[in-house]
Amino acid sequence: MRRAFGLTPSQQEVIVSSTVFAAFLSSLAGGTLNHQFGRRMSIIIAACVFTLGSVILGMALDYYMLVIGRIIL
């Protein structure tokens, strides 16, 4: 990935850490979503969001699309 996108070490760190940061923020909202919509609907929503992030990552053309895809993922 580093060679394909010409990433610097700092950009690689941002890509990796953006997923951890987004997971932290999502975990704060997860309980509320589960309580409000139920477990089944929460899993369906999470699967749709994961699919969207995967599609963005698969179509990524540059560094910014990688970061956005990882945040959504």
C-alpha positions as CSV (number, residue, x, y, z in Angstrom):
1,M,0.0,0.0,0.0
2,R,2.9,2.4,0.8
3,R,4.3,2.0,-2.7
4,A,1.0,2.0,-4.5
5,F,-0.1,5.2,-3.0
6,G,3.3,6.8,-2.3
7,L,2.5,7.2,1.4
8,T,4.9,8.7,3.9
9,P,5.3,7.1,7.4
10,S,3.1,9.8,8.9
11,Q,0.3,9.1,6.4
12,Q,0.5,5.4,7.2
13,E,0.1,6.2,10.9
14,V,-2.9,8.4,10.2
15,I,-4.5,5.6,8.1
16,V,-4.0,3.0,10.8
17,S,-5.0,5.2,13.8
18,S,-8.1,6.7,12.1
19,T,-9.7,3.2,12.4
20,V,-9.0,3.0,16.1
21,F,-10.3,6.6,16.7
22,A,-13.5,5.9,14.7
23,A,-14.1,2.6,16.6
24,F,-13.8,4.6,19.8
25,L,-16.4,7.1,18.7
26,S,-18.7,4.4,17.3
27,S,-18.6,2.5,20.6
28,L,-20.0,5.5,22.4
29,A,-23.0,5.5,20.1
30,G,-23.4,1.7,19.9
31,G,-25.3,1.3,23.1
32,T,-27.8,4.0,22.3
33,L,-28.4,2.5,18.8
34,N,-28.8,-0.9,20.3
35,H,-31.3,0.3,22.9
36,Q,-33.3,2.4,20.5
37,F,-33.4,0.1,17.4
38,G,-32.8,-3.3,18.9
39,R,-29.9,-5.7,18.4
40,R,-30.9,-7.0,15.0
41,M,-31.3,-3.6,13.4
42,S,-28.1,-2.4,15.0
43,I,-26.2,-5.3,13.4
44,I,-27.8,-4.6,10.0
45,I,-26.8,-0.9,10.2
46,A,-23.3,-1.9,11.2
47,A,-23.0,-4.3,8.3
48,C,-24.2,-1.6,5.8
49,V,-21.7,0.9,7.2
50,F,-18.9,-1.7,7.0
51,T,-19.9,-2.5,3.4
52,L,-19.8,1.2,2.5
53,G,-16.4,1.6,4.0
54,S,-15.1,-1.5,2.2
55,V,-16.4,-0.2,-1.2
56,I,-14.7,3.2,-0.6
57,L,-11.4,1.4,0.3
58,G,-11.7,-0.8,-2.8
59,M,-12.2,2.2,-5.0
60,A,-9.6,4.4,-3.2
61,L,-7.5,6.5,-5.6
62,D,-5.6,8.6,-3.1
63,Y,-4.6,9.1,0.5
64,Y,-7.8,11.0,1.5
65,M,-10.1,8.3,0.2
66,L,-8.1,5.7,2.2
67,V,-8.6,7.8,5.4
68,I,-12.3,8.3,4.8
69,G,-12.8,4.6,4.0
70,R,-10.9,3.6,7.2
71,I,-13.0,6.0,9.3
72,I,-16.2,4.6,7.9
73,L,-14.9,1.0,8.2
